[in-house]
Amino acid sequence: MTELWNDLLTCLDLTPAADTPPASADAPSSKTVFEGANQRLEYHRLFGGQLLGQFVRAAQLTCPEKAIKSLHTVFAREGRADEAVRYEVTRQHEGRSFGTLTIVARQTKGVLATASVSMHAPENGPERQSFPPVPSLLAEESRVDFSLIPWETRASSDLNDLGTATPEFDMWMRTPTVDETLAPALTSYATDLHLIGTALLAVDGYCQTGNGTAFTSAVTSHNLWFHRPFRTDDWLLLRHNSPLIANGRCFGRGDVFTEQGDLVASFAQEALLRLPPEVS
């Protein structure tokens, strides 16, 4: 797990590309280019969570005086693990309070994904939320391991169960001690993993481990909103639910809470989900 954790941190350490155009105060839409390494995974393609995390880091490096407010990503094609990903960032607008960026993730074979990112300078104001209290942190006995998540996770239900259940999944997570600025990127990474599996809870005889054999799935778009500053080395609750499978796709959404019950982020995802014709 330590090796995978260090590998992920390396991937989030983007570097300016050699051909990055010089910044100019007179050219607010000038392009900035970063490069990111890929995770070394036993996985048949680049994990979308890696791209999400790197999109977040590219935005933060481009507008360091602002916090990321939202990220809206469309995935175009699979990426290759043996080639670094280029992130071409275009400033569409940057004012005192808000900034808007467009980011293209690219390899030599073409565009892998595009992202629209909104940034916001910190502001003071009243805080209210309307959510039921979060449950207590699960005990150590509920600890589970997910191959793509290199930190502690706990869950009370099994996404690999082949029976049917309500398509809802709660997961507690806590990373090793890490800089707070990486919290949005690390959380983005984690939110990409379980929404398809959550949708499949409602389908008898299927679970997330069947991708590529029993069915075909791939994320097509993923969206995140960040509401408050938070840390990932404190406990977070990721609540997933999937209200719909239809037209060869599934849709899911979720929220991220601190252990104290503060809503800090929300996410939503649509994915390709091709099930056999006999599934009703």
Disulfide bonds with the S-S distance in Angstrom:
none
